[in-house]
């Protein structure tokens, strides 16, 4: 089984990185509205061609399930037209990452401490007008991180998880505490079965 998973993931047995796919979008929670009703091909790729997709946020998950259809392990299901990743089934093969036309899916280390479920590149004023929780790139997280693990790259928050993990919990997740939009969040708490992760 390990060999089969490694082949699909394009990695060698024993070298499969312990990562999981996560959706860096919070359009449901943020109550992002649709700018039009899409009636074309029932795929994210097709909808993305039409004026960048039907969502008010140009960087939001479209929600037609290209990622779920691409997953060879059935690790992604669609709920309310939004993908949900089963971390016990996900092997980090990256098929969903390649399938997403909006590039809102990221492979993250299971041991990651924090994350930002948002991929917008819009300026703060625009984000405030279309999403109740979206990142406004205020850089409070960058200033708060004592490990220098948080940066803004191409107008999107980037976390160097190696630096974050190496620094450890002494920072008390200052990035999370400083975020005015509460979109910078503890990663492990996202999982229903966090006991194994906390013990890792």
C-alpha positions in Angstrom: 0.0 0.0 0.0 2.8 2.4 0.9 4.5 1.8 -2.5 1.2 2.5 -4.3 0.6 5.8 -2.4 4.2 6.8 -3.0 3.9 6.2 -6.7 0.7 8.3 -6.9 2.3 11.0 -4.9 5.5 11.0 -6.9 7.7 10.2 -3.9 9.8 7.3 -2.7 8.7 4.9 -0.1 9.9 6.1 3.3 10.1 9.7 2.0 6.4 10.5 1.8 6.1 13.9 3.5 3.6 14.0 6.3 1.4 16.7 4.8 -2.3 17.2 4.2 -4.4 19.3 1.8 -6.2 22.3 3.3 -8.5 24.8 1.7 -7.2 28.3 2.1 -10.5 30.0 1.7 -13.3 31.0 4.2 -16.0 32.2 1.8 -18.8 30.4 3.7 -17.8 31.8 7.0 -17.1 35.2 5.4 -20.6 35.2 3.8 -19.1 36.0 0.4 -21.9 36.6 -2.1 -22.2 35.6 -5.7 -21.9 38.3 -8.4 -23.8 36.2 -10.9 -25.5 32.8 -11.3 -23.2 30.5 -13.3 -25.0 28.2 -15.8 -22.1 26.8 -17.9 -20.0 23.7 -17.6 -20.3 22.2 -14.1 -16.6 22.5 -13.3 -14.5 25.0 -11.4 -12.2 25.3 -14.4 -15.1 26.1 -16.6 -16.6 28.6 -14.2 -13.3 30.3 -13.7 -13.1 31.3 -17.3 -16.3 33.2 -17.0 -15.3 36.6 -15.5 -13.0 34.8 -13.0 -15.8 32.8 -11.4 -19.2 33.6 -9.8 -17.9 34.7 -6.4 -17.6 38.3 -5.3 -14.1 37.4 -4.2 -11.9 36.8 -7.2 -9.7 34.4 -5.2 -12.5 32.4 -3.5 -13.1 28.7 -3.9 -15.6 28.3 -6.7 -17.2 25.2 -5.1 -18.0 22.9 -8.1 -15.8 20.1 -6.9 -12.9 19.8 -9.3 -10.7 19.0 -6.3 -13.0 16.2 -5.1 -13.2 14.7 -8.5 -9.4 14.7 -8.8 -8.7 12.9 -5.5 -7.8 9.3 -6.1 -8.5 8.5 -2.4 -11.9 10.0 -1.9 -10.5 12.3 0.7 -12.5 15.4 -0.4 -16.2 15.7 -0.1 -18.4 18.7 -1.0 -20.6 20.3 1.7 -22.6 23.4 0.8 -20.6 23.6 -2.4 -17.4 23.8 -0.4 -14.6 21.1 -0.2 -14.0 19.3 3.1 -10.8 17.3 3.5 -10.8 14.0 5.4 -7.3 14.2 7.0 -7.3 10.4 7.7 -7.7 9.7 4.0 -5.6 12.4 2.5 -2.0 11.3 1.7 -0.8 14.6 0.4 -0.5 13.5 -3.2 -1.3 17.1 -4.5 -3.9 16.1 -7.1 -6.4 18.6 -5.7 -3.7 21.3 -5.6 -3.2 20.9 -9.4 -6.9 20.7 -10.1 -7.9 23.9 -8.4 -8.0 26.8 -10.9 -8.0 29.3 -8.0 -5.0 27.8 -6.3 -6.6 27.9 -2.9 -5.5 24.4 -1.9 -2.2 24.0 -0.1 -0.3 21.0 1.2 0.5 21.7 4.9 2.6 19.8 7.4 0.3 17.9 9.8 2.5 19.3 12.6 1.9 22.9 11.6 0.9 25.1 14.5 -0.9 27.9 12.7 -2.4 28.8 9.3 -4.4 31.3 7.4 -7.5 29.9 5.5 -7.5 32.8 3.0 -5.8 33.4 -0.3 -7.0 36.8 -1.3 -4.7 39.3 -3.0 -7.1 42.1 -2.8 -6.4 45.3 -0.8 -7.8 45.5 2.7 -10.7 47.9 1.8 -11.9 45.6 -0.9 -11.7 42.5 1.3 -13.7 44.2 4.0 -16.5 45.0 1.6 -16.9 41.4 0.3 -15.8 39.1 3.1 -16.4 39.3 6.9 -13.2 37.4 7.8 -10.8 37.7 4.9 -7.1 38.6 5.4 -6.5 42.4 4.9 -2.7 42.0 4.8 -2.3 44.5 7.7 1.0 42.8 8.6 0.2 42.6 12.3 1.1 38.9 12.2 4.4 39.6 10.5 5.3 42.1 13.2 4.1 39.9 16.1 6.0 36.7 15.1 9.3 36.5 17.1 10.5 33.6 14.9 10.4 35.6 11.7 8.2 32.8 10.3 5.5 35.0 8.8 5.8 37.1 5.7 3.7 38.6 2.9 4.6 37.0 -0.5 2.8 38.1 -3.6 0.2 39.9 -1.4 -0.7 36.7 0.5 0.4 35.6 4.0 3.1 33.0 3.9 4.2 30.9 6.9 7.5 29.2 7.1 6.4 26.2 9.1 10.0 25.0 9.7 10.8 28.3 11.4 7.5 28.3 13.3 8.0 24.7 14.6 11.7 25.3 15.4 10.8 28.3 17.6 8.2 26.3 19.5 5.2 27.3 21.6 7.0 30.0 23.6 5.5 32.7 21.3 2.0 31.6 22.5 0.8 32.0 18.9 1.3 35.8 18.9 0.2 35.9 15.3 -3.2 34.5 16.1 -3.7 36.9 19.0 -2.8 39.9 17.0 -4.9 39.2 13.9 -7.8 41.8 13.8 -9.8 39.5 11.5 -9.3 36.3 13.4 -8.3 34.6 10.2 -4.9 33.6 11.6 -5.7 30.4 13.4 -4.3 27.5 15.4 -4.0 24.7 12.8 -4.3 21.6 14.9 -7.6 22.7 16.4 -9.1 22.4 12.9 -9.1 18.7 13.3 -11.8 16.7 15.1 -9.2 14.1 16.1 -6.4 16.3 17.4 -5.0 14.0 20.1 -2.5 12.3 17.7 -1.3 15.6 16.4 -0.8 17.1 19.8 1.1 14.1 20.9 3.4 14.2 17.8 
